[in-house]
Amino acid sequence: MKTRFEINPNLPEEWAEFHIHKMTERLQRVVQDLGTTTQLWGYIDNIIKPLELNEVYLIESLQSKVYAKTAKQTYQVKKKLYELEEFLPRNFVKISRSEFVNLDYLDHLEVAANATVILKLTNGQEAFVARRCIKNLKARLGI
Protein backbone atom coordinates (compact mmCIF):
# COMPACT_ATOMS: atom_id res chain seq x y z
CA MET A 1 0.00 0.00 0.00
CA LYS A 2 1.31 3.43 -0.90
CA THR A 3 1.35 6.14 1.74
CA ARG A 4 1.80 9.87 1.40
CA PHE A 5 1.98 12.54 4.08
CA GLU A 6 1.61 16.26 3.64
CA ILE A 7 2.80 18.09 6.73
CA ASN A 8 1.43 21.60 6.98
CA PRO A 9 1.33 23.28 10.41
CA ASN A 10 -0.99 25.98 8.99
CA LEU A 11 -3.88 23.56 8.33
CA PRO A 12 -7.00 24.60 10.26
CA GLU A 13 -7.87 20.95 10.90
CA GLU A 14 -6.09 17.62 10.46
CA TRP A 15 -7.75 15.02 8.29
CA ALA A 16 -6.93 11.73 6.61
CA GLU A 17 -8.25 10.30 3.37
CA PHE A 18 -8.02 6.62 2.36
CA HIS A 19 -8.44 5.14 -1.11
CA ILE A 20 -8.98 1.40 -0.62
CA HIS A 21 -10.47 -1.62 -2.37
CA LYS A 22 -12.25 -2.84 0.74
CA MET A 23 -12.30 -2.24 4.48
CA THR A 24 -10.22 -4.79 6.35
CA GLU A 25 -9.92 -5.43 10.06
CA ARG A 26 -6.40 -3.99 10.01
CA LEU A 27 -7.59 -0.74 8.42
CA GLN A 28 -10.45 -0.52 10.92
CA ARG A 29 -7.88 -0.68 13.74
CA VAL A 30 -5.82 2.06 12.08
CA VAL A 31 -8.87 4.29 11.75
CA GLN A 32 -9.84 3.59 15.36
CA ASP A 33 -6.31 4.41 16.55
CA LEU A 34 -6.33 7.68 14.60
CA GLY A 35 -9.53 8.73 16.32
CA THR A 36 -8.50 7.89 19.88
CA THR A 37 -7.12 10.29 22.38
CA THR A 38 -4.02 9.46 24.37
CA GLN A 39 -4.87 11.55 27.40
CA LEU A 40 -7.32 11.47 30.29
CA TRP A 41 -7.84 13.96 33.11
CA GLY A 42 -7.25 12.61 36.60
CA TYR A 43 -8.35 14.27 39.83
CA ILE A 44 -6.75 13.87 43.23
CA ASP A 45 -7.62 16.29 46.02
CA ASN A 46 -7.31 19.79 44.52
CA ILE A 47 -5.05 18.70 41.66
CA ILE A 48 -6.21 18.01 38.11
CA LYS A 49 -3.56 16.20 36.11
CA PRO A 50 -3.39 15.02 32.51
CA LEU A 51 -2.75 11.28 32.44
CA GLU A 52 -1.21 9.57 29.45
CA LEU A 53 -3.29 6.46 28.73
CA ASN A 54 -0.15 4.40 28.11
CA GLU A 55 0.73 4.98 31.80
CA VAL A 56 -2.67 3.76 33.06
CA TYR A 57 -2.76 0.05 33.76
CA LEU A 58 -6.30 -0.27 35.15
CA ILE A 59 -9.54 1.70 35.04
CA GLU A 60 -12.22 0.64 37.50
CA SER A 61 -15.53 1.77 38.89
CA LEU A 62 -16.03 1.60 42.65
CA GLN A 63 -19.09 2.95 44.47
CA SER A 64 -20.26 5.03 41.47
CA LYS A 65 -16.84 6.64 40.99
CA VAL A 66 -14.32 5.82 38.25
CA TYR A 67 -10.61 5.54 39.00
CA ALA A 68 -7.54 5.30 36.77
CA LYS A 69 -4.53 3.57 38.30
CA THR A 70 -0.96 4.32 37.32
CA ALA A 71 2.28 3.02 38.79
CA LYS A 72 2.54 6.12 40.97
CA GLN A 73 -1.00 7.06 41.93
CA THR A 74 -4.73 6.37 41.69
CA TYR A 75 -6.76 9.21 40.19
CA GLN A 76 -10.48 9.79 40.05
CA VAL A 77 -11.86 10.26 36.55
CA LYS A 78 -14.96 12.39 35.96
CA LYS A 79 -16.29 10.18 33.17
CA LYS A 80 -18.47 7.10 33.29
CA LEU A 81 -17.07 3.76 32.11
CA TYR A 82 -19.31 3.67 29.06
CA GLU A 83 -17.99 7.11 28.04
CA LEU A 84 -14.39 5.93 28.41
CA GLU A 85 -15.08 2.77 26.42
CA GLU A 86 -15.81 4.90 23.35
CA PHE A 87 -12.35 6.44 23.16
CA LEU A 88 -9.98 4.06 24.95
CA PRO A 89 -7.26 2.76 22.65
CA ARG A 90 -7.22 -0.82 21.48
CA ASN A 91 -4.77 -1.97 24.17
CA PHE A 92 -7.54 -1.55 26.80
CA VAL A 93 -9.94 -4.46 27.17
CA LYS A 94 -13.07 -4.76 29.29
CA ILE A 95 -12.62 -7.58 31.81
CA SER A 96 -15.75 -7.04 33.88
CA ARG A 97 -18.73 -4.75 34.18
CA SER A 98 -16.58 -2.36 36.23
CA GLU A 99 -12.99 -2.76 34.92
CA PHE A 100 -10.78 -2.16 31.92
CA VAL A 101 -7.18 -3.32 31.86
CA ASN A 102 -4.31 -2.11 29.70
CA LEU A 103 -2.94 -5.20 27.93
CA ASP A 104 0.47 -3.54 27.63
CA TYR A 105 0.86 -4.26 31.37
CA LEU A 106 -0.18 -7.92 31.13
CA ASP A 107 2.49 -10.31 32.39
CA HIS A 108 0.57 -13.57 32.24
CA LEU A 109 -2.77 -15.29 32.78
CA GLU A 110 -3.59 -17.84 35.45
CA VAL A 111 -6.55 -20.18 35.38
CA ALA A 112 -7.76 -21.14 38.85
CA ALA A 113 -9.30 -24.52 39.69
CA ASN A 114 -12.84 -23.12 39.33
CA ALA A 115 -12.02 -21.85 35.80
CA THR A 116 -11.58 -18.28 36.98
CA VAL A 117 -9.14 -16.35 34.82
CA ILE A 118 -6.76 -14.07 36.70
CA LEU A 119 -4.69 -11.44 34.91
CA LYS A 120 -1.29 -10.93 36.46
CA LEU A 121 0.08 -7.50 35.61
CA THR A 122 3.73 -6.51 35.34
CA ASN A 123 3.47 -4.37 38.48
CA GLY A 124 2.28 -7.33 40.58
CA GLN A 125 -1.41 -6.37 40.57
CA GLU A 126 -4.10 -8.97 39.86
CA ALA A 127 -7.39 -8.55 38.06
CA PHE A 128 -10.16 -11.12 37.78
CA VAL A 129 -11.88 -11.62 34.44
CA ALA A 130 -15.66 -12.00 34.49
CA ARG A 131 -16.91 -15.11 32.71
CA ARG A 132 -18.86 -13.09 30.16
CA CYS A 133 -15.67 -11.22 29.20
CA ILE A 134 -13.38 -14.24 28.73
CA LYS A 135 -14.36 -14.82 25.10
CA ASN A 136 -13.57 -11.22 24.15
CA LEU A 137 -10.26 -11.31 26.05
CA LYS A 138 -9.20 -14.51 24.30
CA ALA A 139 -10.05 -13.01 20.93
CA ARG A 140 -8.05 -9.88 21.66
CA LEU A 141 -5.06 -11.94 22.81
CA GLY A 142 -5.37 -14.38 19.91
CA ILE A 143 -5.66 -17.47 22.11
C-alpha positions as CSV (number, residue, x, y, z in Angstrom):
1,M,0.0,0.0,0.0
2,K,1.3,3.4,-0.9
3,T,1.4,6.1,1.7
4,R,1.8,9.9,1.4
5,F,2.0,12.5,4.1
6,E,1.6,16.3,3.6
7,I,2.8,18.1,6.7
8,N,1.4,21.6,7.0
9,P,1.3,23.3,10.4
10,N,-1.0,26.0,9.0
11,L,-3.9,23.6,8.3
12,P,-7.0,24.6,10.3
13,E,-7.9,21.0,10.9
14,E,-6.1,17.6,10.5
15,W,-7.8,15.0,8.3
16,A,-6.9,11.7,6.6
17,E,-8.3,10.3,3.4
18,F,-8.0,6.6,2.4
19,H,-8.4,5.1,-1.1
20,I,-9.0,1.4,-0.6
21,H,-10.5,-1.6,-2.4
22,K,-12.3,-2.8,0.7
23,M,-12.3,-2.2,4.5
24,T,-10.2,-4.8,6.4
25,E,-9.9,-5.4,10.1
26,R,-6.4,-4.0,10.0
27,L,-7.6,-0.7,8.4
28,Q,-10.4,-0.5,10.9
29,R,-7.9,-0.7,13.7
30,V,-5.8,2.1,12.1
31,V,-8.9,4.3,11.8
32,Q,-9.8,3.6,15.4
33,D,-6.3,4.4,16.5
34,L,-6.3,7.7,14.6
35,G,-9.5,8.7,16.3
36,T,-8.5,7.9,19.9
37,T,-7.1,10.3,22.4
38,T,-4.0,9.5,24.4
39,Q,-4.9,11.5,27.4
40,L,-7.3,11.5,30.3
41,W,-7.8,14.0,33.1
42,G,-7.2,12.6,36.6
43,Y,-8.4,14.3,39.8
44,I,-6.7,13.9,43.2
45,D,-7.6,16.3,46.0
46,N,-7.3,19.8,44.5
47,I,-5.1,18.7,41.7
48,I,-6.2,18.0,38.1
49,K,-3.6,16.2,36.1
50,P,-3.4,15.0,32.5
51,L,-2.8,11.3,32.4
52,E,-1.2,9.6,29.4
53,L,-3.3,6.5,28.7
54,N,-0.2,4.4,28.1
55,E,0.7,5.0,31.8
56,V,-2.7,3.8,33.1
57,Y,-2.8,0.0,33.8
58,L,-6.3,-0.3,35.1
59,I,-9.5,1.7,35.0
60,E,-12.2,0.6,37.5
61,S,-15.5,1.8,38.9
62,L,-16.0,1.6,42.7
63,Q,-19.1,2.9,44.5
64,S,-20.3,5.0,41.5
65,K,-16.8,6.6,41.0
66,V,-14.3,5.8,38.2
67,Y,-10.6,5.5,39.0
68,A,-7.5,5.3,36.8
69,K,-4.5,3.6,38.3
70,T,-1.0,4.3,37.3
71,A,2.3,3.0,38.8
72,K,2.5,6.1,41.0
73,Q,-1.0,7.1,41.9
74,T,-4.7,6.4,41.7
75,Y,-6.8,9.2,40.2
76,Q,-10.5,9.8,40.0
77,V,-11.9,10.3,36.6
78,K,-15.0,12.4,36.0
79,K,-16.3,10.2,33.2
80,K,-18.5,7.1,33.3
81,L,-17.1,3.8,32.1
82,Y,-19.3,3.7,29.1
83,E,-18.0,7.1,28.0
84,L,-14.4,5.9,28.4
85,E,-15.1,2.8,26.4
86,E,-15.8,4.9,23.3
87,F,-12.3,6.4,23.2
88,L,-10.0,4.1,25.0
89,P,-7.3,2.8,22.6
90,R,-7.2,-0.8,21.5
91,N,-4.8,-2.0,24.2
92,F,-7.5,-1.6,26.8
93,V,-9.9,-4.5,27.2
94,K,-13.1,-4.8,29.3
95,I,-12.6,-7.6,31.8
96,S,-15.8,-7.0,33.9
97,R,-18.7,-4.8,34.2
98,S,-16.6,-2.4,36.2
99,E,-13.0,-2.8,34.9
100,F,-10.8,-2.2,31.9
101,V,-7.2,-3.3,31.9
102,N,-4.3,-2.1,29.7
103,L,-2.9,-5.2,27.9
104,D,0.5,-3.5,27.6
105,Y,0.9,-4.3,31.4
106,L,-0.2,-7.9,31.1
107,D,2.5,-10.3,32.4
108,H,0.6,-13.6,32.2
109,L,-2.8,-15.3,32.8
110,E,-3.6,-17.8,35.4
111,V,-6.5,-20.2,35.4
112,A,-7.8,-21.1,38.9
113,A,-9.3,-24.5,39.7
114,N,-12.8,-23.1,39.3
115,A,-12.0,-21.8,35.8
116,T,-11.6,-18.3,37.0
117,V,-9.1,-16.3,34.8
118,I,-6.8,-14.1,36.7
119,L,-4.7,-11.4,34.9
120,K,-1.3,-10.9,36.5
121,L,0.1,-7.5,35.6
122,T,3.7,-6.5,35.3
123,N,3.5,-4.4,38.5
124,G,2.3,-7.3,40.6
125,Q,-1.4,-6.4,40.6
126,E,-4.1,-9.0,39.9
127,A,-7.4,-8.5,38.1
128,F,-10.2,-11.1,37.8
129,V,-11.9,-11.6,34.4
130,A,-15.7,-12.0,34.5
131,R,-16.9,-15.1,32.7
132,R,-18.9,-13.1,30.2
133,C,-15.7,-11.2,29.2
134,I,-13.4,-14.2,28.7
135,K,-14.4,-14.8,25.1
136,N,-13.6,-11.2,24.2
137,L,-10.3,-11.3,26.1
138,K,-9.2,-14.5,24.3
139,A,-10.1,-13.0,20.9
140,R,-8.1,-9.9,21.7
141,L,-5.1,-11.9,22.8
142,G,-5.4,-14.4,19.9
143,I,-5.7,-17.5,22.1
